[in-house]
Amino acid sequence: MVLTWPVRSGNTYIHDNGPGRSRRWLLRTAGATVGLAAAGALSACDLFGGDDPPPAPDPLAPLLADARDLAARHEAAAAAHPALADRLTPIAQAHRAHEAELVRVTRVSPSPSASGATSPPPQIPADADAAVAELRTAEEAGHKLAQEACLAAPAERAALLGSIAAARATHLEVL
């Protein structure tokens, strides 16, 4: 290492070109600089702290799960009662569109099967009127959930949630 500062030895300066620093000062300064750099590098690597807690689940996760469930119910009812398919298929498609948009906004996996979890198909009553009554009850609960989410949502999500709540209100009218 080449030292370009004059270094003091006792009361005299070696390479006396003006005021200089002692060897001890030079070593202390270099040691402190290296220590600060090492501490900065270690703190950047998060070696002093523990793991960050996992992020909280998105508050829209229940609405996303409900959209998946309602879509599956409508699809199953349309398959079980072909006479209802013209009425139920557009509602199921709307719920799938809501699901896709909620997946985009919440950044969760696009389907529960991506995590290996599969849910059993919904049980549909043999009577078409009973099936419609069950779908109406599920839509009412879903509409209430969407309204609550809309009221609690931050501004950037309120438009989406208001649209979902409005769509679910029209689903109730169709049923």
C-alpha positions in Angstrom: 0.0 0.0 0.0 1.4 3.4 -1.0 0.8 6.2 1.5 0.5 9.6 -0.1 0.1 11.6 3.1 3.1 12.7 5.1 3.4 10.4 8.1 4.7 11.7 11.5 7.2 9.7 13.4 7.6 11.3 16.8 7.9 15.0 16.4 9.2 14.9 12.8 7.4 14.3 9.6 8.6 11.8 7.1 8.3 13.3 3.6 7.6 16.6 5.2 5.3 18.4 2.8 3.2 20.2 5.3 0.8 19.1 8.1 0.4 15.4 8.2 -1.3 12.6 10.1 0.2 10.1 12.4 0.3 6.4 11.6 -2.1 5.7 14.4 -4.6 8.1 12.9 -4.3 6.6 9.5 -4.8 3.1 10.8 -7.8 4.1 13.0 -9.4 5.9 10.1 -8.8 3.0 7.8 -10.1 0.5 10.4 -13.2 2.6 11.0 -13.9 2.9 7.3 -13.6 -0.9 6.8 -15.8 -1.5 9.9 -18.5 0.8 8.6 -18.4 -0.7 5.2 -18.7 -4.2 6.6 -21.6 -3.2 8.9 -23.4 -1.7 5.9 -22.9 -4.8 3.8 -24.1 -7.1 6.6 -27.2 -5.0 7.3 -28.0 -4.9 3.6 -27.9 -8.7 3.7 -30.3 -8.7 6.7 -27.9 -10.8 8.8 -28.7 -8.8 11.9 -32.5 -9.1 11.7 -34.8 -12.0 11.5 -37.0 -13.0 8.6 -39.7 -10.6 7.7 -43.2 -11.8 8.6 -45.1 -13.2 5.6 -47.4 -10.6 4.0 -51.0 -10.5 5.2 -53.5 -12.1 2.9 -55.1 -9.7 0.5 -58.5 -8.5 1.9 -60.1 -9.4 -1.4 -59.2 -13.1 -1.0 -62.7 -13.9 0.3 -64.3 -12.2 -2.6 -62.1 -14.1 -5.0 -63.0 -17.4 -3.4 -66.7 -16.4 -3.5 -66.5 -15.6 -7.2 -64.9 -19.0 -7.9 -67.6 -20.7 -5.8 -70.5 -18.9 -7.4 -69.1 -19.6 -10.9 -68.8 -23.3 -10.1 -72.3 -23.4 -8.6 -73.9 -21.8 -11.7 -71.9 -24.1 -14.0 -72.9 -27.2 -12.1 -76.6 -26.1 -12.0 -76.6 -25.4 -15.7 -75.1 -28.8 -16.4 -77.6 -30.5 -14.0 -80.6 -28.6 -15.4 -80.1 -27.9 -19.1 -83.3 -26.0 -19.3 -81.7 -23.4 -17.0 -78.4 -23.2 -19.0 -79.5 -20.1 -21.0 -80.2 -18.2 -17.8 -77.2 -19.5 -15.7 -74.3 -19.6 -18.2 -74.0 -15.8 -18.6 -74.0 -15.5 -14.8 -71.3 -18.1 -14.5 -69.3 -16.3 -17.2 -69.6 -13.0 -15.3 -68.3 -14.7 -12.1 -65.4 -16.1 -14.1 -64.6 -12.6 -15.4 -64.7 -11.3 -11.9 -62.4 -14.1 -10.8 -59.9 -13.2 -13.5 -59.9 -9.6 -12.6 -59.6 -10.3 -8.9 -56.7 -12.6 -9.6 -55.0 -9.8 -11.5 -55.5 -7.3 -8.8 -54.6 -9.5 -5.8 -51.8 -11.3 -7.7 -52.8 -14.7 -6.3 -52.7 -18.0 -8.2 -55.2 -18.1 -11.0 -56.9 -21.3 -9.7 -57.1 -23.3 -6.6 -55.8 -26.3 -8.5 -52.4 -24.5 -9.0 -51.7 -25.1 -5.4 -52.8 -28.7 -5.6 -56.1 -28.1 -3.8 -59.2 -29.2 -5.5 -62.7 -28.7 -4.2 -65.5 -31.2 -4.8 -68.2 -30.2 -7.3 -71.1 -28.4 -5.7 -74.2 -30.5 -4.8 -77.1 -29.4 -6.9 -80.7 -30.2 -6.0 -82.6 -32.5 -8.4 -85.4 -30.0 -8.6 -84.7 -27.0 -10.8 -86.7 -24.6 -8.6 -84.7 -25.7 -5.5 -81.5 -25.3 -7.5 -82.5 -21.7 -8.4 -83.5 -21.0 -4.8 -80.0 -22.2 -3.6 -78.3 -20.1 -6.2 -80.3 -17.0 -5.2 -79.3 -17.5 -1.5 -75.7 -17.9 -2.5 -75.9 -14.7 -4.8 -77.5 -12.8 -1.9 -74.6 -13.7 0.4 -72.1 -12.9 -2.4 -73.8 -9.5 -3.1 -73.5 -8.6 0.6 -69.8 -9.7 0.6 -69.2 -7.5 -2.5 -70.9 -4.5 -0.9 -68.9 -4.8 2.3 -65.7 -5.2 0.3 -66.5 -2.1 -1.8 -67.2 0.0 1.3 -63.9 -1.0 2.9 -61.7 -0.9 -0.2 -59.1 1.7 -1.0 -60.0 4.1 -3.8 -58.0 2.3 -6.5 -60.1 -0.9 -5.9 -63.5 0.7 -5.3 -64.5 0.9 -8.9 -63.8 -2.8 -9.5 -65.7 -3.8 -6.3 -68.6 -1.5 -7.1 -68.9 -3.2 -10.5 -68.8 -6.6 -9.0 -71.5 -5.6 -6.4 -73.7 -4.2 -9.2 -73.3 -7.3 -11.3 -74.3 -9.5 -8.4 -77.4 -7.4 -7.8 -78.4 -8.0 -11.5 -77.7 -11.7 -11.0 -80.3 -11.7 -8.2 -82.8 -10.1 -10.6 -82.1 -12.7 -13.2 -82.6 -15.5 -10.7 
